[in-house]
């Protein structure tokens, strides 16, 4: 370690040494900050192209899904059968169930026949489901369309292809580009969904979603770089290698909890913002700054800490912060909600969520055997989709029987349980890929 870097470490405040309880940089074999080291951790032109193009596929697909969420419950009530709240909930959540059932199979298939063919097939299925939902004359047909949408479960194959085309040392950064695109689409949908619903209705939004999926197909064919030859020629891995890995199982449990909590909290949070004095159509004024601000702070902290060997510490800290947010929301339920406090809690939540969303799939791709990477990410995304489904169904049950108090108490408990489960983790050492 150089004299300068040693001086910097000695000048760190005590709280930094406490929170970032990792091995020093020399133990992680991280070279000093030189022009050569910076070059080694910079993304190549091919990695930037792969990250941008695959992020666009996620973005186009997720924009269509996010545009539906803010207006679905109101618009679905206008269909025959829409007066059944349980059926409306099932129609909204069935997408996550079918996606969970097929996510692993898509990932496994991408290990066998290649990433791009699987991605194109899945996007075409997703487009077909979108147009079926646009045509649907009743809530039952709408549910079938949503189920077919979920059958286009390409997340595992897209993530595996991104892992194939990036080195370990920049993997988290490339995953963060994907996460940022999804977060921006979420923020955009909060503003655009009510406007589009007024112009073209739910039918038009579903039709638009199908067109966005076709744009994703075009991106796969003409923009995404070719699959690496070593992926096509490598030996096939075993599923047992994925299912018997304690490190991967911890990550799979974590992504299930994270997305169950993320979906469940939105069943109570909008009403709290209304109680704080913010009209429902103005909620984007809180969401948008919180989402964008969290990305700025994440970009200035996560990658620098990872390069210095502190990935484990920032990962565990993010879980803890997300648990504290749930406790803060729990405390606000019985108080007069403060708009400033709710906005601050949302900012902290999005920061922790985005850090975990960027780092978890990166760690999965680095821990998984290369020959089984698609299967490993498929299992990971299966648990992610199950988290969405359980968060929606379980969150609704908790709201009915325990109210917002019960909901946030369970969410906080789940996050603390994840912190305990994740504590033994060891961050993978970045290396050439």
N, C-alpha and C positions, 0 to 999 in steps of 0.2 A: 504494500500500500504506500502511495506517495505521501510526503510530509504534508502537502496541502490537503489531501483527502482525509488524512488522519486528524488534522486540525479541525476540519469541518465536523467530523464525527464528535470530537471532544466538545465542540461548541453547541451540540444539539441540546435542546431543553430536556429536562428530566421526563416530561410527559411523553416526548417522542420516544425516548428509550423504553418507557414502560409499555406504550401501545404497540410499538413496532418491535416486538420481542423475537426478532429473527437472528440468525447467524450473521456475523459481519460479512462485508462484501468479499473479503479474501477467502472465506470459507466456501462461498458460492462460485469461486473461480471466475469472478467478473473482472475483466481487465480495467485498468484505469481509464478515465475519461480522456481519450485522445481522439484525433481525427480518424484514426483507423477503427477505433471502437465504435465511434458514432456511425461510420460507414457500414460496419457489420450489422448494426441494429436498424439501419434505414431500410425501408421497403424498396425493392427493385421495381422497375417499370412493369414487369410481368405480375408481380405480387399486387401492385396497385390496381392494375387492370382486373385481375381476378377478384380482388376485394370489392372494387366498385361495381363490377358487372353482377356478381353474385348478390351483393347488397341490394342492387336494383330489383332482382327477382324477389327477394324477401319483401322489399318495400312495395312493389306493385301488388303482390298478393295480400300483404297485411293491410294496405290502404283499403282494399275492397272489403276486408273483414271489419276493420275499425269503423268505416263509414256506416256500417249497419248497426253497431252496438248502441250509439246514443239515441237512436230513433226506433229501434226494433220493437220494444215493448208497446209503444204507442201505436205504431203502424200495424203490428200484427193483430191488435185487438179489432181491426176493421175487417178481418177475414172471417168467413164462416167458421165457427168454432173458436174464434178469438176471445170469447168471454170466459174461457177456461184458463185461469192463471197458471195452473200446473202444466197444461199443454203448451202454453206460451213459453214457460221456462224450459220444458223439454226440447221444444223446437230451437230455442236459442242455444242450449247446451249440447245437443246431440252431435254437433260438429266436432266438439272435443272428444267425444266418445269414439266415433268412427276413426278419427285421426289417431287416437291412442291405439286402437286395435290394429291399424295398418302401418303405423310409423316404423316399427321394427322391421316389418317385411320389406318395406321400401329400402331401408338402410341395408338389409341383408342382400337384396337384389342388386343394389348398386355395387356391392363387393363382387358380385358374380358377373353381371353383364355390362357394368360401366355406369358411371354417375349420370352422364348427360342423357342417355335414353330413358332412364328412370325419371329424371326431372321433367323431361318433355312430356312423358306419359302422364305423370301426376298433375302437371299444369293443365293438360287437356281435360282430365277428369274433373279438376276443380272448375274449369270454365263450363263444362257440361252441367255440373251441379248448380252453378250460378244461374245459368239460363233456365234450368228446370225450376229453380226457385222464383225467377222472374215470371215464368208462365203460370205458376201454381194458382189454381182457382180456390183453394181452401187451405186451412192451416195444416191439415194432414199432408197435403202435397208439398207445402212449404217445408215441413219437417223432413220429408224425403229429399228435397233439394238440398237442404242443409247437411243431411247425412252424406249425400254424394259429394258435396263440397269437401267435407272432412276426409273422404276417401282419397282425395288428391294430396296425400301426406308427404310432401317433398322436402320438409325441413332437414331430415337426417341426411338425405343424399346431397342437398346443397351444402350443408355444413361439412360433410365429409370431403366434397370436392374442394371447398375452400381450404381445408386442412391439407389436402394433397398438394395444393399449389402454393403453399406458404411455408416458410421455415419456422421452426419452433420459436426462434428469438423474436419474431414479429407476429406470432400467431394471435396473441391477445389483442394487439393493435388491429389486426384485420377483423377479428371477431367484434371488436368495439365499433368498427365502421358499420358492420351489419346491425349491431345494436342501436347505433345512432340513427340509422335509416329507419328502423322500426319505431323508435321513439319519436322521430320527427313526423312519421306518418300518423302516429297516434295523436300528436298535438294538432296536426292539420285536420284530422277527421273531426276533432271536437269543434272546430270552427266551421268546417265545410258541411258536415252531415245535416244540421238543421236546414241550411240553405238548399242543399240538393234534395232533401225530402220535400221541401215546398215546391221545387221546380219539377222534379221527375218522379217523386214518390219512392216507396220501397221497391217497386217493380223496376224502376229505372236504375236504382242503385245496384240491384242485383245484376241487371244487364251490363252496367258499367264494370262491375267486378269481373264478369266474364271476359270483357275486352281487355282489361288490365292483365288477366292471366295470359291472353294471347300475346300481349307485348312482352311478357316474361318468356314465352317460348321463343320469340324473335331474339331476345337477348341471349338465350342459351345457344342458339344456332350461330349468331353472327358476332357476338361480343365476348362471351366467356372464352378464355383461352382453352386450347385442346387439353384433354386429360393427359397427365404424365404417363409416359410409356412404362415406367417402373410399376405403376399401379396395375396396368393391364397384364404385366408379365409376372407379378409376384405370386407366391403360393397363397392358397386360401387359408384363412385362419379358422379357429374353432370358436363356436359360440360359448363353450365352457370357459375359455380364457376371459371372456367378458363378464360372465355371470359369477365367476369365482373370485373376482378381484375386489378386495375390501375397499380399496381406494375409489374404484368406479361405483361401487354400491353406495358409498357415502355421498358421492356427487349426485347419483340418481335419486336418493332420498331427499337431498337438498333441493333439487329442481322441482320435485313434486310439492314440497312444502312451500317454496317460494311462490309458485304460480297458483296454488290453492289459496294462499293468503292474499296474493295480489288481486285475484278475482273476487274473493269474498268481501274484502274491505269496501269495494265499490257499491255493495248493496246498502251500506249505511252512510258512506261518506257524502254523497250528494245531498241527502237530507240534512246533514250537519252544516253544510255550506249554506243551504237555504235558511236554516235556523240562525246562522251567523249574519244574515242580512243580504246574501248575494243571490239574485234571481237565477233560476236554473239556466236560462239562456246565456248568462254571463259567467258561468263556471270556467269557461276557457280562460278568462282573465287571471285565474289562479293556476290552472293546469299548465298553460303555455309557459309562463315564466319559470315555474318549478321544473318542468321538463328540460327546457333549454339551459337554465342555470346549472342543473345537475350535470349535464353533458360537459359544460365548460369546466366545472370543478373536477369532474372525473378525468377529463383529458389532461389536466394539469397535475394530477396526483397519481393515478393508477400506473401509468406507463413508467414514470420516473421511479416509483417505489418498486415496481417489478424488476427494472434494470438493476437496482441496487440490492436485490435479493430479498425483498420484503413482501412477496406476493402472498404468502400464508398469513402474515399479520394483517394486511389490508383486506384480505378475504374474510377472516374471522371478525375483524372490526365492522365490516359491512353487514354481516349477519347480526351482530350486536346492535348496530344502529337501527336496523329494520325492526328488531324486537322492541327497541325503545320507542319507535314511532307507534307501534301498536299499543304500547302501554300509554303513550300520550293521548292517543285517540280514545282509549278506554276511559281515561281520566276526564276527557272533555265531554263525554256523553252526558254525565249528570251535572255538568257546569253549563253556564251560558257560553256556547261556542264562540271563540275568538277567531275572526277571519285571519288576522295576522298570524296567530299561532297555528291554525290549520294550514295556512300557506307555508309556514316554516316546516311543519311536520311533513308536508308533501314533498318539499324540496329535499329533505333528508331521506325520505323514503325513496324518491327517484334516484338519488345519488347511490344509495346502497343497492337498490335494485339493478341499476345500470352497471355498476361494478361487478356484481354477481353474474349478470347476463353476459358480460363481456368475458369474464375470466373462466366461468364454469365450462362452457364448451371448448375453450382453448385447452384447459387442463385435461378434459376428457380425451381430446384428440391426441394429446401428448403422452398420456398414460396408456392408451389403448394400443394393442399390438397393431402395427401398420396393416397387416393382412385382414384384420377384423375391425378396422376403424369405422366402416359404414355400419356394421352391426352394433358396435359400442355406442355410436351416436344415435342409432335407431332406438336402442333401449332407453337412452337418456331422453330422447324426444318423446318416447312413449309415456314415460313418467311425467314429463312436462305437460303433455296433453291430458293425462289423467288428473293432474293437479288442477287444470282448468275446469274439468268436468266436476270433480269433487268439490272444488271451491264454489262453483255455482250452486250445485245441489245442496251441499252441506251448509253453505252460507245462508241459503234460503231457509233451511230447516232451523238453523240457529236463530235467525232473525224472527222466525215465527214463535219459537218456544223460549228464547232467552233474550230477545231484543238485541240492540246494539252492544249492550254491556257483555252479554254472553258471547257475541261474535268476536269482539276485540280481545276478550279474555282468552278465548281459544286460539286466536291468531297469535297473540303474544306467547302463549304456552308452546305452540308449535315452533315458533322461531327460536325460543330458548332451547327446546329439545334438539333442533337442528344444530345449534351452536355446540351442544354437548357431543353430538354425533360427529361433527366436523372437526372437533378439536385435535384428534390425532393425525390429521392430514399432514402430508409433507409436499411442498410445492415442487413440481418437476424442475430439474435444472435445464435451462435453455441450452440448446445445442444446434449444430447445423442440421439441416433437414433436406 
